[in-house]
Amino acid sequence: MVNLIDLNWLVRCQRQLKELADDPDYAEFIKQHLDDNTELRDELSYIYVRALNTLESMNKK
């Protein structure tokens, strides 16, 4: 059973991953790492897409 401390930690990690995916430098790192690990990419698909969107928006500038 998961306790509330664990849930709070997971929410914090999720928030930090979203913030990192919005940063172009970290978005590239996230993309490369998740490209190398397809199982993790499947679990974090929303982060992968967010990182791709960040990189795409930077390429348009």
N, C-alpha and C positions, 0 to 999 in steps of 0.2 A: 504494500500500500504506500502511496506517495503522500508525504506530509506537506503541509503548507509552506514550509521553508523551501522544500525542493521545488514546489510550483512557482514560488516567487523567484527563485534562482533561474528557472527555465524561462520565465517571462522576461527577466532582465537580459538573459543571453539572447533571446529572440529580438528584443529591442536593439541591442548592440549590433547584432548581425544586420538588421535593417539599416542602421545608420552607416555601417561600414559599406554595405552594398550601394549606398547613395554617394559614396566618395569614389571618384574615378580611379585613384591609385589602388585602393582596396578592392574595388569592383573587378579590376583585372586579376588581382591575386585570387579572389574568390572564384572567378570564372575558371582560371587555370586549375585550381585545386579541385573544384567540382567536376571539371572535365576529366581529371585523372581518376576520380572516384565516383563511378556511376551510381553505386548504391547510396552514397551520401547525397549525391545530386538528386536522386529520387526523393529522399527524405526532406531535402531542403529546396525543393523546386521553386518555391515562392521567392527564396533568396537568390537563386540562380537567375530567375527571370528579372528580378529587380536589378541585379548587377548587369545583366545584358542590356536592360533599358538605360541604365546610367552610361554604359559605354557607347551605346548607340546615340544618345543625346550629345555626348562629347564629340563624336565624330561628325555630327551635323554642324557644330560650331566652327 
